[in-house]
Amino acid sequence: MALWQEISSAKKAEREQRLSARQEWRLRAHVPPELTDVSLLPTSQLSPREHTIVHLDATALADAIRRGLYTAVEVLTAFAQVATIAQDLTNCLTEVFFDEGLARARELDRYLAETGNVVGPLHGVPVSIKDHILVKGHDTATGYAAWAFKTVAKKDAVVVDVLRKAGAVIYVKTANPQTLLSLETENNIYGKTLNPHNRSLTPGGSSGGESALIAVHGSPLGIGTDIGGSIRIPAAYMGLYGLKGSVGRMPHAGLLGSHDGMDAIVGALGPLATSARDLALFCRVMLQYEPWLQEPPLFEIPWKQDVAEGAGLPEKLTIAVLWDDGVAAPHPPILDALKRTRDALLAAGHDVITWEPVDHQAAWDLILKLYFLDGGEEYRQVLADDPPVPMSEWILNQVPNGGRPYTVAEVFKLNLEREAFRAKVLAHWNAHQAHTPSGRHVDAVLSPVAPTLAPRHDMTRWWGYTSYWNLMDYPGVVFPTGRFRAEGCEDPPLPDGAVYVGDPRSEAERVIREEWDPARYDNIPVSLQLVGRRLNEERLLGVLGKVEEALARFQGQVNTSD
C-alpha cells in the first residue's frame, strides 16, 4: 500500500470514529448504491420540530435563538444529525467535531439564560467551514495527502475568529479538491464528493463539500473561497446562493493552499447560503468586527446594509445579458433561465440589453498563466507521492510556458497584460451606456454560471463564465431560478444571433455539446449569476433583490394566466 493510501485510510478511520460516536444519528434505512437522488434522506429521521429548524435560513435561526424559540444546543443537534447522514451519502465532510460544537452551544445557552443577551449577531447559528480554512485545533489537509496530520491549525483564520466573536458555532469542516484548482471536489484522502440530487453528478468545486452539505440542510451557512468560480459553481450546481466579492472586502488571512504569497491573481472568501439575505448577513457580520485591524490588505469599507436592501438604486434598472461567451454556448435550461429572467425584467419595466462578449478565450489563456507563474512546480512537488486525480490532471495538462517558471521580467509583462485587459473590459462596460434606452450605465451583467448544469464527474471543461470575473476582480452573486424538468423540454426562443449554433468553436464546446442529455439533468437546479462593478458588493445584492422581485411577480402572472 502506497503512503498516500495509508494516510487516506487513517483520515477516513478518524472521521468514522467521530461519526460513529453517535450511531443513533446514522441513517437506519438501507440505501442501494444505484440510488442517485438521496437529497431527502438526510432530513428523513428528524422530528417535526427539528425539520422546521434545519429549513430555516441563518437570519431566521439567529432571530429564533435570540427570542428563545430554540436553544443553540437543539439547533446544532438537528444540523449535526443531518450532516452525519449527508456525509454517509455524499462524502462531504473532512473534520468532524460535534462535541466541541455542542460544548460551545451549551455555553451560549447559559449566557443567554443568565444575561438575557446574545453574544453577537450569529449567536448559536451553526456554520460549516471549507477544509483549507484554519480552525484552531483541527487538521487543514487541504485535499493533499502530504499535508494530512501535519497541518493542525494553531490559530483560527480571521473569518473563523470573527464568526466565533459573533456567536457562531463551528462544528465541521468540508471537502475541497486536491490542488483547490478545480471546479469539482475529489482528492486522494477522502475520494469524490457527490451531488445529493444525482450522485452520478458533481456538486461542483472547489467548495463542493459546502454545497452538498448545505443543499440537504446539514448547515445553514458555509464559508467557501473562489479564485476561478469555486463559490459560484458549487452554489449554482446545488441551487444555493453564493457571493464572491472583490478582493479586499472580506477576510482572507488564515487559509492554506498552494501558491501562498502569489498575488498576480488572488482568491476571495465568501458565503454559500440558502437565501440572499444570508449573504448580506455574513458580509455585515464580517465587517462589523473591523477585520482590517487584523488583516492589513483589507479595505476599510464598512458594510452598507441599506444599499444591499436597494437604497439608491433607480426604479428602472439596466441589465446586460451575456447569452454566450464566444467559447462555449450554454445548455438549453440555462438559456431558458436567461430568457425567463430577461422577460421578467422587461415586464417589470427594467431596461435589458445584450452584453457583447469580449475576449473570453484570451482571458482564460491569461488567467492560466497567472495561476501557474511557477510553471506548476509547487503542485508537482506536493503531488510527488499523491497521484493527480482526473480534474487535477486536466488543469495541470494546461500549464503554459512549457511547464517552465516565468522570469521576473515576464511576470511584470503579465501583470501589464492583466491591467490592460481590465481597462479594456471596463471601457466596454461603460460603452454600453450608449445602447441603453434610458442612457444610463449598466447596473449588472446577467450571465450563466457555467455552460452546463451540474455535470458528470470529471467532465468539467470550461471555467470561463466565472474565471473571467476573477480576472476582472468584479463581484459575482449566484442565485437559483428553479429546477430543470426533462419531460417536454424544448429549446427556448432566443433573440436572433444571441447564441452560436455552428460547428464547435473549441474542444470545450464540443465536449459540452456531447454532454447534453435532458434525462441526465432532470430535477437538477438551474442558477444564474449577476456581476457588478468592483467593490460594489452591496449594490450587487440590491440589484439581486430587484431581479428576484421581478421574477416572483412574473411567475405569479404566468401562473395566473395558466
N, C-alpha and C positions, 0 to 999 in steps of 0.2 A: 504493500500500500504506500502510495506517494505521501510526502509530508502534508501537502495541501488536503489530501483526503483524510488524514488523521486529524488535522485541525478542524475540518468540516464535521467529522463525527463528534469531536469533543464539544464544539459550539452547539450543535444540534442537541446533544445529550444535556448540556447545561440548560438550554431553553426548555427542553421537555421536562426536566426535573422541576423547574419552576412552575410550569403549567400543570403538571400532574399533582402538585400540592393541593390543588382544588379540583379534584376529579369530578365533583358534582357540577362543575361548570362546563364539562365536556358535552358534546352533542351525543344524546343517547340513541338517536336513530342511525341506522346504517346508511351510508352514502356510497353508492356504487361509483367507481372511478369514471364511468362513462357519463354520469350526470353532469351536464355542463352548467346549467343555471342553478346556482346554490345561493342566490342573493337573499332569499327569505329565511334560510335556515339559521343564520346566526342569532336572530331575534325570536326564534320559534319556541324557546323554552322560558321566555320571560313571563313574569306576572303582568296583568294589565297595567299596573302602576309602573313597573319597570319599562314596559313597552312605551308608555307615554313619555317617560324620562328620556329614553335614547332617541326619540324622534323630535326632541326639542333642539333648536339651534343654540349656540353658545350664549347669545344675547338673552334668550328666554331662560336658559338654565341659570345664568348669573342672577337674573331677577327673581326667579323662583326660590333659589337658595337664600338670597338676601331676605326675602319675605317669609322664610321659614316653611315654605311648602314642601321642600325636600331638604334632607341633610346632605352634606358633602359625602358622607360615607355611603349612603344608599345610592347616590348618583354614580360614584365611582364603581361601586359593586355592580350596578347594572351594565355600565360600559365595559367593565373588565370581563364579565360573563360573555358578552358579545364578542369582544376582542379574542377571547380564548377560542371560540368556535371559528371565528374568522381566520385565525391562524391555521387551524387544522384543515380548513377548506381551501385557503388561498396562499398560504405561506407568506404572510405579510409582516410578521414581527421578527425582530432580532433580539433585543434585550427586553426582558420582562421583569418588572419589579413592582408587582401589585402590593406586596406587604409595605414597601416604602411609601407607596401612594396612599394606602389606607391609613397608615400612621399619620401622614400629613393631613388627610381628610378629617381624622379624629381631632387633631389639634385645631383645625379651622372651625369645626363644630363647637368645640369648647369655647373658643374665643368669641364666637358669635353669641353663644348662650350666656356667657359671663359679661360681655360688654354691650351687647345689642348692636354692635357694628361689624362690618365686614373689613377684612384686612386690605382689600383692594377691589378693583372692578371685575376681576375674574375669580372672586372668592369661591372656591370649591369646584370650579369648572375643570374637568379633565382635558389635558392637551397632550397629544402624541407628537413625537419628535423624530425627524429623519435621522438615520443612523450616523451620518458623518458629522452631526452637530454635537458638541461636547455636552454631556450630562455628568456631573461630578459623581465619581464612584463607579461609573459604568464604561464598558468597553466601547471603543469607537473604531471598529474594524474597517468601516467604510467600504465593505464589499471586497476587501483584499485579504486573502488567506494569510499573507505575510504580516499583516498588521494585527490579526486576531490575537487576543490575550496580551498584547503588548501596548495597547493604546487606551488603557483605563484612564479616564479623564480625572485630572487633579482639581479642576475647577469647572464651573458652568460656562458655556458660551454666553455672550451678552444677552442674547434673546431669551435663554433659559433663566438667567438671573432676573431679567425684567418680569418674565412670566411668574416666577416664584414670588417676587415682591407684590405682584398684582393679585396673588392668591390662587393662581392656577395649580392644579395637581398633576404632576408628571408621573406617568405610570408605565409607559412602553416606549421603545424606540422601534422604528420601522425600516423595512428593507430598502436598500438602494443598490444599484448595479455595480459590478466591477468597473472600475475607472471613473464612475459617475457620468462619463461622457456617453450617455446612451438614453434613448427615449423609450426603452423597455427596462425591465428590472430582473436581472439574473446575475448571480455570482457563484463562485465555486464553494462558498461557505454554506449557503442555505439553498441554492438552486433557484428556480424560477418562481416569481410571484405571479399569481393567476388572477384573471378578471372574474369576479364573482357572478357577473351576468352571463358569462360564457367562458368557461375555464380553458377553452382552446384559443382564447384571445388574450392579448396583453392588457394590463391595467395602465400601461404607459410607464414612463420613467423620466428622470431618474428618481422622482418622488412616488414611485409606484406602490410601495408599501403603504404610504399615507393614503393614496387614492382608494386602494382596495379596502382598507380598514374603515375609512370614513363613509364610503358608499354603502356599507352594510350596517352602519350605525355603531361601530366599535369605538368611535371617537367623534366628538362634536366639532373638533378644531385641530388641525395639524399644521406643522411647520415644515415647509419644503424649501428648496433652493432651485435656481433657474439660471443657466448660462447659455441655453440654446432652446429652451422650451420645457424644462424639467418640472415646473409647477403647472404650466398651462396645458401641456399634453396630457398628463395623468388626470387633471381636473376635467378636461374635455372628455376623455375616454370613459370616465366614470360618472358623468352627469353632475359634476360639482362646480362650485365657484372657486376660482383661483386668481391670485393677483401677483404679477411680477412688477415691482416698482422700478424706478430708475435707481441706478447705483448711488448709494449715499443717503437714501431716505430711511431705510430700515437697518437695524443692527446686522452686522455680518461677521464680527470677530468671534473666534472660537469655533471654527469649522476645520475639520481635517479633510485633506484631499490632495491629489497630485497637483503640482504647479502652484503650491502656495508661494506667494510673493510675485507671481506673474500678474501684471496689471494692464497688459495690452487689451485684454477683454476680461471683464470681471463679472461674476455671477451676482445675483440678487436673492435675498432671502424673503420669503413671504408666506401667506396663509393659504391653505386649502380648507374649504368650509362648505356648509350646506345652505348658506344664504348669503346674499350680497351684503347685508348689514353686518354680518360677522367679519367680512373683510375689513370694513371700516372700524369695527370694534378692535380688531387686532392692531391695526395701524394706530388708532387713537391711544391704546394702552401702551404700545411701544414708545411713542413719542412723549406721552405724559410723564414718563420716568427719565426724560432727558438723556438718552443713551449717548449723545455726543460728548458728554462729560466722561464717558468711559472709552469711547472709540473715536479717535481723532479724525478719521476721514469723513465721518458723518456730517451732513449739513444740519445746521441748527435752524430747522424749519418746523415749528410746531404744527400739529395736525389741525386742519381747519374743517371741523365736522359740519359746519353749516354749508360749506361748499360741497362736501361729499353728499349732502342731502339735497343739492340742487340750487343753492343760493348763488345768484349771479349768472345763472345760465339763461339764455334767451328763451322765450316761449317756443320759438321755431329753431330747432337745431339744424345744422348742416352735417350730414353724414355721407362719407365717401365709401362706396362698396368696392372692395377688391374681390372680383369673381375668380380670377385665375392669375397666378403669379408669373406665367410665361414659361414655367418649367414643368409643373405637374398639375393638371386640372383636377379639381376635387370630384369625388364621387357624387352621384345624384342626391343622396339625402342631405349633403352639406349645401349643395346648390339650392335645393328646395328650401332649406332653413334660411339661407341668404335672401331668397326671393320673398318668403313669407315675412321676414323681418323688414325688408325694403317696403313691401306692400303695407305693413302695419305702420311704419313711419310716415309714409305718404298719406295714409288715411288719417293720421293724427295731425297732419298739417306741416310736417317737417320737410325740409329740402333733402333730397337724396340724389347724389351724382355718382358717376363711376370713377373709381381710383385707377388710374393707369399705372401698371406695374413698372418699376424701374430697376433693372439690373439685378434681379434676384439670383440668377446663377453666379454672377460676378460677386455678389455679396457672400454667397456660400463659399466660393473659392477663397475669398479674403479672410473670412472668419476661420476657415480651416487652418490657414497659415498662422493666425493669431492663437488658435488653440495649441498649435504644435511648434512654437518658436524654437524648442529644443530638438526638433526633429523626432519627437516621440520617445526620447531617450529615457526620461523618468518612468514612463509607462513600461517600457521594456525591462527596466531594472526591477520594478516592483513585481512584474509578472514573470520574472525569470523562472520561478518554480510554481507558477499559478497559471495554468493554460488559459489563454483568452477564450471567453465564451463567445458565441456567434456574433453578438452585436458589438462586442469589443473588437473582434477580428474585423468586422465590417468597417468600423471607423478607423482602425489602425491601418487598414489597407489603403486608406485615403491620405495618409500622412504625406504632405507635399515636400518639395525640395529634395526628393530622393532620400528622405529619412535623415538628412543632414541638418544640424542646427543652423539657424540663421546667424549671420555675423551681426555685430552691433550696428554697423552701417546699414545692413539690410533691415534690421528691426526699426531703425529710425525711418527708413523709407516706408515700411509697412504702416507705421503709425501715421505718416503723412497721407498714405492712401486711405486709411480709415477716416481721417478727418475730412479729406476731400469727398469721400462717399457720403458722410453725414451732412456736409454742406450741400451736396447735390440733392439729397432727398428732402432736406429742409426747404430748399428753394422750390422743389417740386410741390411740396405740401402748400407752401404759400401761393404758388401759381394757380392752384385750384380755385382760389378765391374768384378768379375771372370767369369761372364756369358755374358758379353757384347762382341760382335765381335771385337770391337776396343780396348778392355781392359780399356776403360775409365769408370769413375764413372757415375752413373745415374744422368742426369740433372734434371729430374722431373718425378713424378708419374702421369700418366693419369688415371683418376678414374671416376666412376659415382658420381653424387652429392647426389643421393638418389636412392633407388631401383625402384621408380615409377616416372612417370611424375606427374604433379600436381594432387594429389588425391582428392577424395570426402571429403567434410568437415567431420572432426572428425575421419578420417581414417588413419592418420599418425601413423606408428607403428615402424619405425626404423630410428634412427639418425646416425647410425654407420659410414656411408660413410663421414660424416662431423665431428662429435664429436671426432672421433679418432684423427684427426689432431689438434683439440683444445688441447687434452691431450698432444700431442707432441709439441704444440706451433709452428707448421710449417705454413708458409703462404700458402693460397689456393686461386686460382682465378677461377671463373666460366665464361664460355663463351658459347654462343649459337651455335648450329650446324644446326638448321633448325626447321621445323615443322613436326609432325607425320601425315602421311596420312593413314587412316584406310583401304581405298579401296586397295585390292590386297596385303595387308601386309603379309609377311611371316617371319618365324624365320630365322635370318641371319646365314650363315655357320660360325662356330667359330673354333678356334684351339681345338684339342682334349683335353678334360678334363678341359677346361677353366671355364666352368660353371657347377655347380652341378645340376643334374636332378632327383635325387631320392626323397624319401619321405621328406616332410618338416623337416628341421633341427631345427626349432624353431617355436613358436607360431606366431612370427612376419612374418616369411616366409610363413606360412600357410595363414594368412590374406592377405598378399601381393599377393600371387598367385591367391586367390579368387577375388581380385580386378581387375585382368587383363581382360579388355574388350576393344578391339580395337575401337569400336564405341564411347566409353566414352571419349577417348583421341584424337579423330580426330581433327586435326589442333592445337594441343597443342604443345608449344615449347619443344624442346629436347636440353638439355645442358649437358656439361661435366665439369670436374674440373681438373686443374693441381695443383700439390702440389710440393713445393720446400723446400730447406733446411731453417732452422731457420734464420731469419733476412736477407734473400736473396730476398726481395720483388722485387727489380729492375731486378735481374737476371730472376726471375719467369716471369715477364712481357715481358722480352726479349725472353724467350722461347715461351711464348704465341704468340708473333709476328711471330716466325718461324713456329709454328704449324698452325696458321691461313693462313699463306702464302702457306704452303703445301696443306692445304685443298682447298683453292681457285684454285690453279693450278690443283689439282687432279680433282676437279669438272669440271673445264673447259675441261680437257682431256676427261672425261666421256661424257660430253655434245657433244663434237666434234665427238666422236666415235659413239654416238647415231645418 
